[in-house]
């Protein structure tokens, strides 16, 4: 579960950096 949450947070950060 912790890994799932971490992946979601990382995905949001990456999306923010890319600028989707």
FENGIDA-V298936 format. One record per residue. N is the residue number from 1. RES is the residue in one letter. SS is DSSP state (h for helix, s for strand, l for the rest). Layout:
# FENGIDA-V298936
n: <N/N>
res: <RES/RES>
ss: <SS/SS>
This chain:
# FENGIDA-V298936
n: <1/2/3/4/5/6/7/8/9/10/11/12/13/14/15/16/17/18/19/20>
res: <X/X/X/X/X/X/X/X/X/X/X/X/X/X/X/X/X/X/X/X>
ss: <l/h/h/h/h/h/h/h/h/h/h/h/h/h/h/h/h/h/l/l>
